[in-house]
Amino acid sequence: MLKRFLVSFLCLGMISTPYASPSLPFERLVIFGDSLSDTGNFPEPNDYSSSDTPPYNLYIPIANPVNSQLYGTNFQVPQSNINWSYPTKQFLSDASSPQGLINGQVKTYRSINWPEYFIYNAFLTTTTINSKLTSWYNLYKASTVPDASTSLNYAWAGALTINGFTNQDYTPLQMIDEQSLYNLKQSYLNNTVSISKIAIPGLNQQVNIYLNDLSTKKAPSVI
């Protein structure tokens, strides 16, 4: 039986539906977009105090930080009678890249954005075994391919709707491959290049990267 998946562009907006049924009409999400959807591709500095860090990437995702004591607990969706859950610490750790430090101290809060809320709650049944999300960054450096139920996030903060790359100032860059894209992020995390050197794939380029990952079997098949 063929399984369908839902491709989500940019932003879903406010979700105000109850927990999804175990028999969802899709197996996973593949997400493309910008800062509204990025869960760990644009680099968060290893330590804010030692990086040339603009304010917007202190927390990736770029969203309101949530106290770690709330992870896995329920909350009421504003302007509704619906209860959802904050994702667990393990889900958030798998879904995004490692948290950077602030003045050498571990952050007590982690930011959570709509893909994490939606995917965690959409697949939530008696267990959270099917609530899985990984970023392109985590997918690229992984030694194994995730299973077909793992949602994939190719969104990058600052992305334009282009078939190519820009820097954070929206200056076009030459076409680069995934290895170079990964290496630039690693160099920034190692404090060897400036944030201005980071390449940001546009929306069309994100789709091309996903299709390439499918053809090279880096990403799981949709069937």
Helices and strands as residue ranges (DSSP letters): E 6-9, E 29-32, G 48-50, G 55-57, E 65-67, G 68-70, E 74-76, E 83-85, H 89-95, E 101-102, E 105-106, E 109-111, H 114-122, E 133-135, H 136-141, E 151-153, E 165-166, E 172-173, H 178-189, G 195-197, E 200-201, H 203-215
